[in-house]
Amino acid sequence: MAKNGEQIALTTGEFSMLKALVRHPRQPVSRDKLAQLARGREFEPFDRSLDVQISRLRKMIEPDPAQPRYIQTVWGVGYVFVPDGAA
């Protein structure tokens, strides 16, 4: 994977998370479903590791991680991958 011509190294967990989102473009994926797809296990409500991985992915792929275009939060649901960065 590359950003601005520079190779980006992803951990296995980050890759699994990104793959789960990319396979469902423009479809909001719940936190439970994302944990199941990326990790093969149930989501624990107080487990923040999912949020940490999303944050790391945003820092790697987003032009401005504070205003994400590609991995967007769907409040009360989870996350959605927007391939073209449109709202």
Chimera marker file (.cmm) of the C-alpha trace (Angstrom):
<marker_set name="trace">
<marker id="1" x="0.000" y="0.000" z="0.000" r="1" g="1" b="0" radius="0.5"/>
<marker id="2" x="1.265" y="3.502" z="-0.760" r="1" g="1" b="0" radius="0.5"/>
<marker id="3" x="0.397" y="7.109" z="0.099" r="1" g="1" b="0" radius="0.5"/>
<marker id="4" x="1.917" y="9.950" z="-1.922" r="1" g="1" b="0" radius="0.5"/>
<marker id="5" x="4.254" y="7.433" z="-3.548" r="1" g="1" b="0" radius="0.5"/>
<marker id="6" x="5.567" y="6.202" z="-0.193" r="1" g="1" b="0" radius="0.5"/>
<marker id="7" x="5.087" y="2.615" z="0.899" r="1" g="1" b="0" radius="0.5"/>
<marker id="8" x="2.991" y="2.135" z="4.030" r="1" g="1" b="0" radius="0.5"/>
<marker id="9" x="3.554" y="-0.889" z="6.238" r="1" g="1" b="0" radius="0.5"/>
<marker id="10" x="0.435" y="-2.230" z="7.936" r="1" g="1" b="0" radius="0.5"/>
<marker id="11" x="0.282" y="-4.637" z="10.834" r="1" g="1" b="0" radius="0.5"/>
<marker id="12" x="-1.763" y="-7.786" z="10.361" r="1" g="1" b="0" radius="0.5"/>
<marker id="13" x="-4.553" y="-6.276" z="12.467" r="1" g="1" b="0" radius="0.5"/>
<marker id="14" x="-4.569" y="-3.001" z="10.526" r="1" g="1" b="0" radius="0.5"/>
<marker id="15" x="-4.612" y="-4.876" z="7.223" r="1" g="1" b="0" radius="0.5"/>
<marker id="16" x="-7.512" y="-7.076" z="8.368" r="1" g="1" b="0" radius="0.5"/>
<marker id="17" x="-9.462" y="-4.027" z="9.528" r="1" g="1" b="0" radius="0.5"/>
<marker id="18" x="-8.879" y="-2.146" z="6.261" r="1" g="1" b="0" radius="0.5"/>
<marker id="19" x="-9.745" y="-5.232" z="4.205" r="1" g="1" b="0" radius="0.5"/>
<marker id="20" x="-13.029" y="-5.652" z="6.108" r="1" g="1" b="0" radius="0.5"/>
<marker id="21" x="-13.984" y="-2.030" z="5.380" r="1" g="1" b="0" radius="0.5"/>
<marker id="22" x="-12.845" y="-2.073" z="1.731" r="1" g="1" b="0" radius="0.5"/>
<marker id="23" x="-14.943" y="-5.163" z="1.033" r="1" g="1" b="0" radius="0.5"/>
<marker id="24" x="-18.061" y="-3.178" z="2.023" r="1" g="1" b="0" radius="0.5"/>
<marker id="25" x="-17.614" y="0.199" z="0.284" r="1" g="1" b="0" radius="0.5"/>
<marker id="26" x="-20.174" y="2.855" z="1.200" r="1" g="1" b="0" radius="0.5"/>
<marker id="27" x="-21.909" y="0.392" z="3.533" r="1" g="1" b="0" radius="0.5"/>
<marker id="28" x="-21.795" y="1.294" z="7.220" r="1" g="1" b="0" radius="0.5"/>
<marker id="29" x="-20.207" y="-1.572" z="9.142" r="1" g="1" b="0" radius="0.5"/>
<marker id="30" x="-21.134" y="-1.903" z="12.798" r="1" g="1" b="0" radius="0.5"/>
<marker id="31" x="-18.402" y="-2.230" z="15.388" r="1" g="1" b="0" radius="0.5"/>
<marker id="32" x="-19.634" y="-5.772" z="16.136" r="1" g="1" b="0" radius="0.5"/>
<marker id="33" x="-19.499" y="-6.766" z="12.459" r="1" g="1" b="0" radius="0.5"/>
<marker id="34" x="-16.111" y="-5.118" z="11.981" r="1" g="1" b="0" radius="0.5"/>
<marker id="35" x="-14.660" y="-7.016" z="14.945" r="1" g="1" b="0" radius="0.5"/>
<marker id="36" x="-16.076" y="-10.256" z="13.561" r="1" g="1" b="0" radius="0.5"/>
<marker id="37" x="-14.799" y="-9.645" z="10.014" r="1" g="1" b="0" radius="0.5"/>
<marker id="38" x="-11.371" y="-8.345" z="10.999" r="1" g="1" b="0" radius="0.5"/>
<marker id="39" x="-10.646" y="-10.433" z="14.079" r="1" g="1" b="0" radius="0.5"/>
<marker id="40" x="-13.019" y="-13.361" z="13.914" r="1" g="1" b="0" radius="0.5"/>
<marker id="41" x="-14.346" y="-12.635" z="17.384" r="1" g="1" b="0" radius="0.5"/>
<marker id="42" x="-17.079" y="-10.731" z="19.158" r="1" g="1" b="0" radius="0.5"/>
<marker id="43" x="-16.674" y="-7.067" z="19.974" r="1" g="1" b="0" radius="0.5"/>
<marker id="44" x="-16.309" y="-6.238" z="23.642" r="1" g="1" b="0" radius="0.5"/>
<marker id="45" x="-18.067" y="-2.914" z="24.437" r="1" g="1" b="0" radius="0.5"/>
<marker id="46" x="-15.175" y="-1.516" z="26.484" r="1" g="1" b="0" radius="0.5"/>
<marker id="47" x="-12.439" y="-2.757" z="24.140" r="1" g="1" b="0" radius="0.5"/>
<marker id="48" x="-10.869" y="0.332" z="22.569" r="1" g="1" b="0" radius="0.5"/>
<marker id="49" x="-8.401" y="-1.559" z="20.349" r="1" g="1" b="0" radius="0.5"/>
<marker id="50" x="-10.792" y="-1.302" z="17.390" r="1" g="1" b="0" radius="0.5"/>
<marker id="51" x="-10.818" y="2.492" z="17.731" r="1" g="1" b="0" radius="0.5"/>
<marker id="52" x="-7.034" y="2.551" z="18.077" r="1" g="1" b="0" radius="0.5"/>
<marker id="53" x="-6.608" y="0.591" z="14.840" r="1" g="1" b="0" radius="0.5"/>
<marker id="54" x="-9.051" y="2.870" z="13.006" r="1" g="1" b="0" radius="0.5"/>
<marker id="55" x="-7.127" y="5.890" z="14.304" r="1" g="1" b="0" radius="0.5"/>
<marker id="56" x="-3.825" y="4.414" z="13.104" r="1" g="1" b="0" radius="0.5"/>
<marker id="57" x="-5.296" y="3.608" z="9.695" r="1" g="1" b="0" radius="0.5"/>
<marker id="58" x="-6.599" y="7.151" z="9.359" r="1" g="1" b="0" radius="0.5"/>
<marker id="59" x="-3.157" y="8.558" z="10.194" r="1" g="1" b="0" radius="0.5"/>
<marker id="60" x="-1.682" y="6.376" z="7.464" r="1" g="1" b="0" radius="0.5"/>
<marker id="61" x="-4.155" y="6.901" z="4.625" r="1" g="1" b="0" radius="0.5"/>
<marker id="62" x="-6.063" y="10.139" z="5.226" r="1" g="1" b="0" radius="0.5"/>
<marker id="63" x="-4.828" y="13.513" z="3.910" r="1" g="1" b="0" radius="0.5"/>
<marker id="64" x="-6.148" y="15.034" z="7.169" r="1" g="1" b="0" radius="0.5"/>
<marker id="65" x="-6.828" y="12.382" z="9.831" r="1" g="1" b="0" radius="0.5"/>
<marker id="66" x="-8.779" y="14.929" z="11.912" r="1" g="1" b="0" radius="0.5"/>
<marker id="67" x="-11.268" y="15.247" z="9.022" r="1" g="1" b="0" radius="0.5"/>
<marker id="68" x="-11.386" y="11.699" z="7.613" r="1" g="1" b="0" radius="0.5"/>
<marker id="69" x="-12.613" y="11.260" z="4.054" r="1" g="1" b="0" radius="0.5"/>
<marker id="70" x="-11.991" y="7.558" z="3.419" r="1" g="1" b="0" radius="0.5"/>
<marker id="71" x="-12.757" y="5.925" z="6.771" r="1" g="1" b="0" radius="0.5"/>
<marker id="72" x="-15.700" y="7.847" z="8.152" r="1" g="1" b="0" radius="0.5"/>
<marker id="73" x="-17.465" y="7.407" z="11.470" r="1" g="1" b="0" radius="0.5"/>
<marker id="74" x="-21.172" y="6.638" z="11.354" r="1" g="1" b="0" radius="0.5"/>
<marker id="75" x="-22.288" y="7.770" z="14.803" r="1" g="1" b="0" radius="0.5"/>
<marker id="76" x="-24.207" y="5.115" z="16.683" r="1" g="1" b="0" radius="0.5"/>
<marker id="77" x="-23.324" y="2.468" z="14.081" r="1" g="1" b="0" radius="0.5"/>
<marker id="78" x="-19.622" y="2.071" z="13.305" r="1" g="1" b="0" radius="0.5"/>
<marker id="79" x="-17.534" y="3.016" z="10.297" r="1" g="1" b="0" radius="0.5"/>
<marker id="80" x="-17.892" y="3.298" z="6.532" r="1" g="1" b="0" radius="0.5"/>
<marker id="81" x="-15.233" y="3.168" z="3.811" r="1" g="1" b="0" radius="0.5"/>
<marker id="82" x="-15.715" y="5.790" z="1.088" r="1" g="1" b="0" radius="0.5"/>
<marker id="83" x="-13.323" y="4.949" z="-1.783" r="1" g="1" b="0" radius="0.5"/>
<marker id="84" x="-13.475" y="8.350" z="-3.487" r="1" g="1" b="0" radius="0.5"/>
<marker id="85" x="-13.455" y="10.336" z="-0.245" r="1" g="1" b="0" radius="0.5"/>
<marker id="86" x="-16.869" y="11.902" z="-0.904" r="1" g="1" b="0" radius="0.5"/>
<marker id="87" x="-19.240" y="12.588" z="1.990" r="1" g="1" b="0" radius="0.5"/>
<link id1="1" id2="2" r="1" g="1" b="0" radius="0.2"/>
<link id1="2" id2="3" r="1" g="1" b="0" radius="0.2"/>
<link id1="3" id2="4" r="1" g="1" b="0" radius="0.2"/>
<link id1="4" id2="5" r="1" g="1" b="0" radius="0.2"/>
<link id1="5" id2="6" r="1" g="1" b="0" radius="0.2"/>
<link id1="6" id2="7" r="1" g="1" b="0" radius="0.2"/>
<link id1="7" id2="8" r="1" g="1" b="0" radius="0.2"/>
<link id1="8" id2="9" r="1" g="1" b="0" radius="0.2"/>
<link id1="9" id2="10" r="1" g="1" b="0" radius="0.2"/>
<link id1="10" id2="11" r="1" g="1" b="0" radius="0.2"/>
<link id1="11" id2="12" r="1" g="1" b="0" radius="0.2"/>
<link id1="12" id2="13" r="1" g="1" b="0" radius="0.2"/>
<link id1="13" id2="14" r="1" g="1" b="0" radius="0.2"/>
<link id1="14" id2="15" r="1" g="1" b="0" radius="0.2"/>
<link id1="15" id2="16" r="1" g="1" b="0" radius="0.2"/>
<link id1="16" id2="17" r="1" g="1" b="0" radius="0.2"/>
<link id1="17" id2="18" r="1" g="1" b="0" radius="0.2"/>
<link id1="18" id2="19" r="1" g="1" b="0" radius="0.2"/>
<link id1="19" id2="20" r="1" g="1" b="0" radius="0.2"/>
<link id1="20" id2="21" r="1" g="1" b="0" radius="0.2"/>
<link id1="21" id2="22" r="1" g="1" b="0" radius="0.2"/>
<link id1="22" id2="23" r="1" g="1" b="0" radius="0.2"/>
<link id1="23" id2="24" r="1" g="1" b="0" radius="0.2"/>
<link id1="24" id2="25" r="1" g="1" b="0" radius="0.2"/>
<link id1="25" id2="26" r="1" g="1" b="0" radius="0.2"/>
<link id1="26" id2="27" r="1" g="1" b="0" radius="0.2"/>
<link id1="27" id2="28" r="1" g="1" b="0" radius="0.2"/>
<link id1="28" id2="29" r="1" g="1" b="0" radius="0.2"/>
<link id1="29" id2="30" r="1" g="1" b="0" radius="0.2"/>
<link id1="30" id2="31" r="1" g="1" b="0" radius="0.2"/>
<link id1="31" id2="32" r="1" g="1" b="0" radius="0.2"/>
<link id1="32" id2="33" r="1" g="1" b="0" radius="0.2"/>
<link id1="33" id2="34" r="1" g="1" b="0" radius="0.2"/>
<link id1="34" id2="35" r="1" g="1" b="0" radius="0.2"/>
<link id1="35" id2="36" r="1" g="1" b="0" radius="0.2"/>
<link id1="36" id2="37" r="1" g="1" b="0" radius="0.2"/>
<link id1="37" id2="38" r="1" g="1" b="0" radius="0.2"/>
<link id1="38" id2="39" r="1" g="1" b="0" radius="0.2"/>
<link id1="39" id2="40" r="1" g="1" b="0" radius="0.2"/>
<link id1="40" id2="41" r="1" g="1" b="0" radius="0.2"/>
<link id1="41" id2="42" r="1" g="1" b="0" radius="0.2"/>
<link id1="42" id2="43" r="1" g="1" b="0" radius="0.2"/>
<link id1="43" id2="44" r="1" g="1" b="0" radius="0.2"/>
<link id1="44" id2="45" r="1" g="1" b="0" radius="0.2"/>
<link id1="45" id2="46" r="1" g="1" b="0" radius="0.2"/>
<link id1="46" id2="47" r="1" g="1" b="0" radius="0.2"/>
<link id1="47" id2="48" r="1" g="1" b="0" radius="0.2"/>
<link id1="48" id2="49" r="1" g="1" b="0" radius="0.2"/>
<link id1="49" id2="50" r="1" g="1" b="0" radius="0.2"/>
<link id1="50" id2="51" r="1" g="1" b="0" radius="0.2"/>
<link id1="51" id2="52" r="1" g="1" b="0" radius="0.2"/>
<link id1="52" id2="53" r="1" g="1" b="0" radius="0.2"/>
<link id1="53" id2="54" r="1" g="1" b="0" radius="0.2"/>
<link id1="54" id2="55" r="1" g="1" b="0" radius="0.2"/>
<link id1="55" id2="56" r="1" g="1" b="0" radius="0.2"/>
<link id1="56" id2="57" r="1" g="1" b="0" radius="0.2"/>
<link id1="57" id2="58" r="1" g="1" b="0" radius="0.2"/>
<link id1="58" id2="59" r="1" g="1" b="0" radius="0.2"/>
<link id1="59" id2="60" r="1" g="1" b="0" radius="0.2"/>
<link id1="60" id2="61" r="1" g="1" b="0" radius="0.2"/>
<link id1="61" id2="62" r="1" g="1" b="0" radius="0.2"/>
<link id1="62" id2="63" r="1" g="1" b="0" radius="0.2"/>
<link id1="63" id2="64" r="1" g="1" b="0" radius="0.2"/>
<link id1="64" id2="65" r="1" g="1" b="0" radius="0.2"/>
<link id1="65" id2="66" r="1" g="1" b="0" radius="0.2"/>
<link id1="66" id2="67" r="1" g="1" b="0" radius="0.2"/>
<link id1="67" id2="68" r="1" g="1" b="0" radius="0.2"/>
<link id1="68" id2="69" r="1" g="1" b="0" radius="0.2"/>
<link id1="69" id2="70" r="1" g="1" b="0" radius="0.2"/>
<link id1="70" id2="71" r="1" g="1" b="0" radius="0.2"/>
<link id1="71" id2="72" r="1" g="1" b="0" radius="0.2"/>
<link id1="72" id2="73" r="1" g="1" b="0" radius="0.2"/>
<link id1="73" id2="74" r="1" g="1" b="0" radius="0.2"/>
<link id1="74" id2="75" r="1" g="1" b="0" radius="0.2"/>
<link id1="75" id2="76" r="1" g="1" b="0" radius="0.2"/>
<link id1="76" id2="77" r="1" g="1" b="0" radius="0.2"/>
<link id1="77" id2="78" r="1" g="1" b="0" radius="0.2"/>
<link id1="78" id2="79" r="1" g="1" b="0" radius="0.2"/>
<link id1="79" id2="80" r="1" g="1" b="0" radius="0.2"/>
<link id1="80" id2="81" r="1" g="1" b="0" radius="0.2"/>
<link id1="81" id2="82" r="1" g="1" b="0" radius="0.2"/>
<link id1="82" id2="83" r="1" g="1" b="0" radius="0.2"/>
<link id1="83" id2="84" r="1" g="1" b="0" radius="0.2"/>
<link id1="84" id2="85" r="1" g="1" b="0" radius="0.2"/>
<link id1="85" id2="86" r="1" g="1" b="0" radius="0.2"/>
<link id1="86" id2="87" r="1" g="1" b="0" radius="0.2"/>
</marker_set>
